Amino acid sequence: MTDEIQFRAGFVSFVGRPNVGKSTLTNALVGEKVAITSSKPQTTRRAIRGIVHKSNGQLVLVDTPGMHRPRTLLGERLNSIVQTTLGDVDVVGLCLPANEKLGPGDRFISEQLDSFPRAKKVAIVTKIDAASRPAVAEQLLAISALRDDWEAIIPISATSNIQLDILTTQLIGLMPVSPALYPSDAVTDEGLEARISELIREAALEGVQDELPHSIAITIDDMIDRDDKDLVEIYANLFVERDSQKGIIIGHQGERLQDVGARARKEIEKLVGKQVFLSMRVKVAKEWQRDARQLGRLGF
């Protein structure tokens, strides 16, 4: 049996500046929402694994927090997650948007990849539907010159499903010959509570400005599955860093918190396949992004 028809499986990590489309790409390849998405940078806070199943192979996608120069202890820990993850993967996919010229942040991340010689490097040019053909061609040339060890440079659009099949085929071809690493029905190794927490945070991120997105953290106190009522009760805490932020999240007469709850509940019901009762309490954990003890309590 030749390598071409042997089953291949392994790990690929998507890296890049914040907000270049890594989570959107992960969800598009998996075919299900396993990573939350937002227009706010640094949305992803954990190394989330999504699993892609094909007849000839299996890809375990590790969606990492965006690499950046950290300003808080949380930022340092997010960068540490990226560094730890990259030491264990077979392929690193550096995501570079087609509609933005290469900048110092992209070059910084590319330089960081030199620390991981084991991993094969692939350039993934995202958001090609948001750029003109000449702009995409210019970007491809610039990315080609960025490194001389690219295994492939693949332009795609996750939102418009452009060339995702080509990307999947190329990535599987770079994986080692291996049996499947996860069961055929697995889409992620994230636990249910963690996924629900993220869906609540995603809903809370919409419409907030300035530093507030980074100040939001979610914990789950309790989940009760009421089989007799075909209902899941969820009791969650939404943490912010300052009293003024608490007021913003709650909104006038609680309207904003109600809206967050309605949007989160809609996504959670898709996930659990039942009606959801969601109770949220907004709490203040002062400057938690800079406090090692509080970071630990919040799961970082």
N, C-alpha and C positions, 0 to 999 in steps of 0.2 A: 504494500500500500504506500502510495507516495504522500509527501507532506501536504500536497495541494488538496487532497480529499480527507486528510485526517482532521479530527475535531481539535479545535484550538480554544483555549480559554485563558483569561488573565485579567489584569487590572490596568485601567487607563485613568489618569487623573487630568481633569481640565483645569488649567491655571490661567491667570491673566489679571489685568487690572480689575478693580471693582466695576461691576455693571457693564461687562462686555458680552453678556449673554450665556454664561456658563450654566446657570440653573435652567434657563429656557431650553438650552441644548440637551441637557440631561433628561428633562421631562419628555422632549420630543423623541429622543432615541428610545427611551423606555416605553413610551406610549401611554404613560400615566403620570400624574403629578406626584413626584416623590420629593421635589425640592421646591420651596416657595420662591416666588419671583416678585420683584418690585423694581420700580424705577429708582429707588433709593440705593446708593452704593453700600457695599458691605452688608448685604442682606443675609448671605450665607454665613453661619457661625460654626458649623461642624463639618466634618468630612462625611458627606452623605453618600451612601452607596446605592446606585440604581443598577438594575441588572437587565441586560439586553440578551434575548434568546434568539438564535438563528440555527438553522439546520446544521451548519458547519462549524458553529462556535458559540461562545458565550463571552460577553463583555461585562465586566464589573466596573461601572463608572463611578469614580470618586470625585464628587463635586466639592471643591475646596473653597474656603473663604478667599476673597480676592487678596492677592499680595499687595502690600502697601507699606509705607514707612509709618510705623505705629506711633500714636500719640498718647495711648493709655495702656494700662496693664492688660486690659482686654485685647487691645490691638496686638500686643506682644504675644499673647496666648494664641490668637488666631493665626498669626504668622508661624508660630511654632507648630500648629496643626498642619499647615501646608508643608513645612520642612519635614516633619515626621512622615507624612503621607507619601511625599515624593521619593523617600528612601526605599519604599516597598513596591512601587508600581513597575509594570513592564513598559508602558508607554506614557509619555507626558504630551498632552495636547495643549499647546499654547494658543489661546483664543485671542485673536486680534481683529477688531471690527474693521470692516471695509470702508465705513463712512467717517473714519477718523485717522489722520496721519499718525505714523509711529511717533511716539514721544519718549521722553526720558523714563517714564514709568514702564513702558514696554521693554526698553533696553535694559533697565534694571532687572526685570524679571527674567529676561533672556540670559543675562549674566549669571543669575542665581541657578539656572538650570545646569551650568557647568559643574556644579557640586554634586550632580547625580548622573555620573557617566554610565551607570547600568541601564538607565531608562532610555528607550528610543524616543526621538523628538519628532513631533508632527506639528505643523502650523495649521491652525483651523481659522480661516478667514470668515468671520461671522457677519451677519447683517448685510449680505450682498444685495438684498432687495431694497436696501435703503441708500444705495450708492449707484451712480451711473456706471456704465460699462468701462469708460475710460478711467474712472476713478478706481474701479476694482482692478483693472490691469496695472495701473500705477502702484497700487498697494501690493499686488502680488510680486512685482519687481522689487519693491522696497523690503518685503518680508524675505524674499529669496536671498537678498544681500545681508540680512540680519545675522544669519548663521550659515555655516557650510556643512552642517551635519543633519539637515532635515531629511527624514525618511520620505516625507510627502508634504505638499502644500495643497490644502483642499478648501476651496471656497464653498460656503454653504449659507443657507438661511434656515434657521430652526422654525421660525414662525410661518414661513411659506413652504416648508418641506422641500427645499431645493438641495439636491445632492446629498441628502442624509443617508441614502442607500449606499452611495459611493464611499462616504466616510465610514460607515459601518463595515463595509467589505474590506477597506484598507486597514482599519484597526484590527479586525479579526486576523488578517493576514500577518500582522506584526506580533501576534500573541504566540506564546509557546504551545507546542502540542501538549494537550492536557485534557483529562475528562472534565465535565462540567463541575463548577465549583459551588453552584447553588441549585436547588431543585427547580424544575422547569416552570413551576407556578410562582416563583419568588420574583417580586419586582423591586424590593429593597430590603435591607437588613435593619432599617430604622424601626424601633418599637412604636406601637400604636400611640402611647402617651406622647412620645417625642414628636410624632407627626401631627398630632392634634395641637400641641403647644405651638408648633411652627405655623399652622393654619390660623391660629388666633393672632399670632404676631404679624403675619402677613396682612390680615384685615386691619390691624391697628396701625400699620405703617402707611396705609393709604391716606393722603391728604394732610399729613403732618410735615412740618418744615424744620429747617435748621438742624440743631443737634438732637432733636427729640427722637428720630428713628434709632439712633445708636443707644439711646437711654432706655429703650423698651426691652423688658425680659419677661418671659412667661413661665410660670410653674403650674403644675396640676396638683391640687390637694387630694381629689378623689374622683373616681369614675365608677358609676354604678350602672350595671346592665340590667334593666328591668324587662326581663323576658315576658312577663305577664302583660306588659303594656307596649311591647315592641319599641322601647324607648331607652336611650342612654342618657343618664344624668352626668354632667361634667361640672366640676367646681374648680375654677381656675383663678390664679392671681396674676394681675398685670402690674409689673413693677416699673416705676420710673425713678429718676434720681432727685427730683426737686418737687416741692409742693406746687409750684407754678405749672409744672408739666402735668401734674395730676389733674389740675383744672382743665387743661387743654384736652386731655384724653377723655374726661367725663363730658365736657361740653355743657352748653346752656341747658339746664334742667335735665341733664343726663342724656341729651339727644345723640351726642357723638358716640358715647359708649353703647347706646342701643344700636346704632348703625354698625359699629364694629361687631357687636354680638350677632346681628342678623347676617352679616356677610360671612363671619366665621362659621356660624351654624350651618349655613347652606353648603359650604365646602366640607365640613365635618360629616354631614349627613351623606354626602356622596361617598366618603371614605368608609363609614361604618355600616351603611346600608339600612339605617334606622332613623327614626325621628330623634332629635337631640334637644335636651333641655340644657342650656348653658348658663351658668351663673359665674359672673366675673367680679372680682373685687380689685380695685385699683389701690396699690400701696406704694409708699415711698421708701426706697433703699438708697440713702444719700451717697452720691458719688460711687456707685457700686462698680463702675468700670475700672476704677483705680484702687479698689479695695480687695486684697487677696482673699480675705475670709468670706466676704459677700459673693465674690465670683464663684468660690467653691460651693456656697449654698445654692447659687443659681445654676449650677451645673457646668461651670467653665473651669 
